[in-house]
Amino acid sequence: MAIPAPANMVLQNFITVFLPSWRAGQITTWPTHQLIIPVEHPRKPFIRQDSKKRTHQGMKDEIFQVGELTYRLQDGCLRSLSWKGFEAVRGLSAAIRDTAWGTLPEDAMPWHHETGPGRASHVRTFAVQDGAVTGKLRIAAHANGRLEADLSLTAHTEFRTNRAGFCLLHPLRGVVGQPFTATSPDGTDQNLMFPERISPGQPALNLAGLRHTVQGVDVDIAMEGEVFEMEDQRNWSDASFKTYCRPLSKPLPQVIAAGETIHQRVVIQLSGDPVDSTTPVDEQSTVTMPEVLIAVEPDWLPAGPLHGNAALVRWAPDAAWTAATLARLGTALGHRPLDLEIVIPEGSHPEDVVDGVAADLAEAGLTARHVIALPAAYLQSHQPTGPWPDGPTPEQARDAARAAFPHARIGTGMLTNFTELNRRPPDGGDYITHANSAIVHAADDGSVLETLEAIPDVCASAAAIAGDRPLRLGLMAIGMRSNPYGVGLVPNPGGARITMTDSDPRQSAPFAAAYATAVCALAARAGIEAVTLAAAAGPLGAEGRPIGRTIDALAALAGQKARITGTPPGPLRIEASGDVISLDAADAAPKLEGFSP
């Protein structure tokens, strides 16, 4: 089954144009004339919540070359800024966030382009919240490798935002583990490193500029109009480091007064002669395939049997089980084991809650094999330095689970993203867990596929935290199960590709099956013991969707030695005992060979 034509065209362009050289540490060397504008790709309007305005309607995915400088303009952002074919800056955007960290949709005019000998300029105007804020972004590129970006934002009423201004993305390849020079607003330089292991806090603060080298390409960036800082976006599986404004230490939300205009400027200078210094990736390996779990809540019970090897059952204030739903769970389980996540409601004692869950399970004739208990306050994200929530700690919840389930393996960790695990590493426990969503910061197909570049780093950093404890991963999906960074998930009635929603249109398409296959292969290569690839039903569900059949195939390989060839998001092949799962990234539809119907 092929994915719908518009999405397939975008994915095909990403795979055939960017992927082959991206995996080699560079992007395509473009023709030598000054400017390239390829055909427009059909794009679905970007609509959030109940907004009826058309946003990014008719926007083009355009590729430009000015001398040795190449870049794309996509959805109002600059992508893949490269020098002599090597990517030096992954992205430059000017998104405006609401007070829950959601990205506000823009009512935007198409880019206006002007070109001349050795130069190109691009201007776009946009508005958010029915004109509450209007903006103008101008980008000028020069054949000598210089790119200038100027942004103005004007509030027409008092406006509250968690972020409004430039964000720069730095790629991983040729950057991780490398030095850079950070310049503060007073002109002082400091020599720092892009971290190898994912940093729980900001690798750099108080920035007005930075200089570094990416595979021989010298990158010099200057920022004006605000103080910037850097975060390690691999925490959320983004394949980038992000330099953004304004500092998180400043009060939130930021209040922009009516009539106030913000001006910001970023200047990037690229130079030098690229050298491919990346280490070749071993694209073939023999590994043990992980156990494949399926997430279950009372509202996610399937009509028939469960997919996967075992159920990962969530017991929470908003997912409370009754005798009737537990009976349905027992029927759906069949002979499958049950693993358990218990969320301790705020104001409750862990012992009381966990003992009650154990009693209810016993009365239903169900036995938990693995158990993690976590106070509800830790479903929200906190900075590494705190302050941490009052009330029960994760360690107290762990001890309560140990007492109530003496025959189970007891886990520690977090039930949200790796970010939260990295910021608050747990003590003790028999295993470590965390989950992931691919659409925390961006939701276009290309950005979702890029998360597969970061997941190996996520697994390696989690393993460093775990030590000799195995990793059993929670829900690793495209969509978001819960929002640790705001008051809730973003509704998506229009079925658009938007961030921070549990209702992602790709979940019903072969795209999600391909993504799950790639995640499982990466988990296997990282030595992960178990991975949860979908929910049983609901918006993140597998029932009645292509991902369900794929999960059953992956589950059939659990515990077996398998040979994996290829590196996601490129073509991938998993072979074990005569069964084969192959993934051709050009059509994003896993192919199964040798499996029983």
Secondary structure, 3 states (H helix, E strand, C coil): CCCCHHHHHHHHHHHHHHHHHHCCCCCCCCCCCCCCCCCCCCCCCCCCCCCCCCCCCCCCCEEEEECCEEEEEECCEEEEEEECCEEEEEEEECCEECCCCCECCCEECCCEEEEECCEEEEEEEEEECCCCEEEEEEEEEECCCEEEEEEEEEECCCEEECEECCEEEECCCCCCCCEEEEECCCCCEEEEECCCCCCCCCCEEEECEEEEEECCEEEEEEEECCCEEEEEHHHHCCCCEEEECCCCCCCCCEEECCCCEEEEEEEEEEECCCCCCCCCCCCEEEEECCEEEEEECHHHCCCCCCCCCEEEEEEECCECCCHHHHHHHHHHHCCCCEEEEEEECCCCCHHHHHHHHHHHHHHCCCCEEEEEEEEHHHHCCCCCCCCCCCCCCHHHHHHHHHHHCCCCEEEEEEEEEHHHHHHCCCCCCCEEEEEEECCCCCCCHHHHHHHHHHHHHHHHHHHHHHCCCCEEEEEEECCCCCCCCCCCCCCCCCCCCCCCCCCCHHHHCHHHHHHHHHHHHHHHHCCCCEEEEEECCCCCECCCCHHHHHHHHHHHCCCCEEEEECCCCCCEEEEECCEEEEECCCCCCCEEECCCC
